[in-house]
Amino acid sequence: MVIIGEKINSTIKSVREAIETGNFQYIQELALKQCKAGADYIDVKAGMFYDDEASRLEWLVNIIQEVTNIPMSLDSPNAKALEKALKVYKNGKPIINSITAEKERYNSILPLVLEYNTSIIALCMDDNGMPETVDERLNISRRLIDSLTRKGISLNDIYIDPMVRPIGTGFDYGIIALETIRRIRADYPEIHITCGLSNISFGLPARKVFNQAFLISAMNAGLDCPILDPLDKKLMAFLFATEALLGNDEYCMNFLTKYREGAFDT
């Protein structure tokens, strides 16, 4: 299980304000809290700063790696912003979040993956837009995997995102996401499967309940890299328990360790 912490995101008001005012202590503390809570990567996103995203992303990378050596997921479709961040990045192998099968985006992001030897999140989306069906998602994922592996990128460095859509806008979006995960896992056992977990609950009340239920279902289907809030101790409790129930935690040792550390609520 690879956990990507989602909290350093400029769409979050407090984070955006900290970036605007140069409050590096707030960002550093948030990064450290996510590390302590169990995150394996810190997702870093400055996309709300349209005019100077590159410099903002570079700043975030620099101040985070002053206090922790945790690797980062650099979250942007902007190749210039990603390159500026990658030039100063030094915390082990990063993940670029993300590439798609859209021709322009693919051609701008792929050279960075190859030059900087990064892992890559690949979204199931192409120039026709966001797919509606499981089969459309599978077709795009296969094209992405085939093209990336032909360039020498290993399956273990590819994280497929099935494009989870809010269940409040489509009654079958949960089933579509889960079936896509299940079939990708069956076809590509070595690959990573990721998603922004909270996308499923966008626009609904009691979002945490949906997020918890979806996490358990998605892990059962084959999700192994959720992008989530590791500071949500109830959510993390479900994650560690589900990992054990799926046979991925021998003798429940990780669950017991996290319990003793107070990493989750019961």
N, C-alpha and C positions, 0 to 999 in steps of 0.2 A: 504494500500500500504506500503510495506517494501522496502526501498531503500538501496542497498549495494554499497558503494563506492569502485571503482576498482583501484584507483590510486597508492596504495602502493604495487607495483608488481615489482619484480626484473627483469622482462623482459623489463621494461622501463629503458632506458639507465640512465637517471638522478637518478632514484631511486636506480638502481644497484650501481652506483658510490657512492651515499650517504651511502649505506650499507657498501661498501668496505672500505670507508674512515672513517667510524664512525661518519658521519655528522648527529647527532641526531636532530639538530635544523631543518634541511630540512625535515626530516620525520615527526617530530612533527607538523611543520607548515602545511604540506600537509594533515595530519590527521585533524587538526583543520579547515582548509579550507573546507574539505569535510563535516565535521559536520555542519558548518555554512551554507553550500549550501543545506542541507536537507538530508544528509545520515543518516540512522538509524543504520547501521553497517559499519565498516571499514573492507574491505577484506585485509588480510595481507599475502603476498606470497614471499617466499625466495627461490623458487625452482631452480633458476639459479645457486645457490651455492651448487653444487652437493655434495662436500666433507664435508661441514659443515652447511648444511641446518638447522639442529636442533639448533645449537647455534645462527645462524642468525635469525631464527624465534623467538627464546626466547628473543633475544635482541630487536627486533621490538616490541614485545608485551610489554616488560618492558618500553621502552621509550615512547610508545604511551599512556600507562595508567598513566604515570607521568603527562600528561597534559589534559587528558579527560577521562571521565568515560563511553564513548560510547562503547557498546559491539562490539566484533570483529568476523569476519568470518575468521577462521584459515584455510588457503588454501594450502593443501598439501595432496598427497597420501601416504606420509611417516609417518607411525605410530610412529616411534621413535621421529621424529621432532614434531609431534603433541603433544605427551605426554610431551616432555620437555617444550613446550609452555604452555600447560594446567596447569602444575605444578606451574607456576608463574602467571598465568592469574587470574585477580580479578575484571574484569569490567562487572559483570552481566552475564547472560546466553550467552555463545558463540554458534556459529554455526561452526561445522566441515564441511569443503568443500574439500573433499567429499568422499562418499562411492559409490561403484558400486555393481553389482551382480556378479562380478568376484570373484571366491571363495577365493583366497588368500587375496585380498584387503578387501573383506567383513569381513573375519575372523580376520584381523588385526585391522580394524577400529572400528568395533562394540563394542568391550570391552571398548574402550575409551569413546564412546557415553554413555554407561551405567554407567561407573565409575564416569565420571565427569558431568553427567546429562546435556548433550549438545543437541542442535538441530542439525539436520543433512541434508546436501544437498546430494541427491541420484541421481546419473547420470544413465540415461537409457542406460547402457552398461553392457555386460556380457562377459563370456569367449569366445564367438563367435566373439567378436569385436564390433565395432560401428554398430548399426542397420541401415538398409536402409529405411525401410518402417514404416508407422504409426503403423500398427498392431504389428510389432516387438517391437517398443518402448512401446506400451501399455502393451504388455505381460511382458516385463521386469519391467515396473513401478509397475504393479500389484504384481509381485513376490516380489519386494523390499518392497512395502507397507505392504503386508501380513506378511512378515518375520519380519519387524521392529516393527509392531504393536503387533505381538505375543510376542515380547521381552519387551513389556510394554511401547514402545515409542508412544506418542500420535500423532494423525494426525496433530495437530497444530505445532508439532516440526519437521515435515518432509517437506522438500523442494524438489520437484521433478524437475530435470533438463532434458528436452527432448532431449538434445544434438543438439543444433543448429549448422548447418554446413554452410560454406560459399556459398552463392547463386551463386557466380562466378564459382564454381566447380560443380554445379548441378542445372539445371533450376528449379527443383521442390523442392529444399530444403526449400524454404520459406513456400510453401504450406504444406509440410510435418511437419515442426515445428509448424505452426499455427493449423493444424488439430489435432496434438498430444496434444497441450495445451487445445484445445477446448474439446476434449474427456476426458482427465484426469479431467478437471474441472467439467464436467457433472457427472462423476462417483464418484468423491471425492470432494464435495463442501468445506469441511473443510481444505483441504490440501493446502500448499503453492506451487506455481509453479514459478520457477526461471530460469534464463539463463544468460549467458554472452552475453549481447545485441549486442556488436560489432562483435561477431563471424560471424554474418550474412553478414557483409560487407568486411571481410578480403580479401585482394588482389585487391580490387576495388578502383578506384578514387572516390573522393567526398563521402567518407565513411559516413560522418555525415548525409547526405541526406538519405541514406539507413537506418541508425540507427534510425533516427526520424520516418521514415515511418514504420519500423518494430515495434518500440515501440508502436505506436498507434494501429497497427493491433494485436499485441500480447496481449496488455491490453484488447482489445475488445474480444479476444478469451478466456481470463481468467488468463493471467499472472498477478501476484500480488507482485512479488519480483524481479525486474530487477537488475542485476549487471551492473553498468554503471558508466560513468564519471559524477558526480554531479556538476563538475565545468563547464560543457557545458551548459550554461544558456539557449540556444535555445532548447536543448533537454529537460531540466527541465520544460521549458514553455509548451512544448507539453505534458509532463507527467501530470502536474497539471491540464491542460485544459481537457485532456482526462479523468482523474479521475472524474472531475466534470460532463462531458458529459455522463459518464457511471452511474451516480447516486450515486457515492461514496463520494460526498462532498456536504453536505447539505447546501443549499443557497450559494454555492461556497465560503464558509468561508475560507477554507484552501487556495484556489486559491487567494482570496483577501489578505489574510495575507502575502502569499509569494510575491505577487505583491508589496505590500507596503514595504516589506523588501528588495526589489530589487533582489530577488532570481533568476529571469529569465529575458531574453530579449524578447521584443515583436516586 
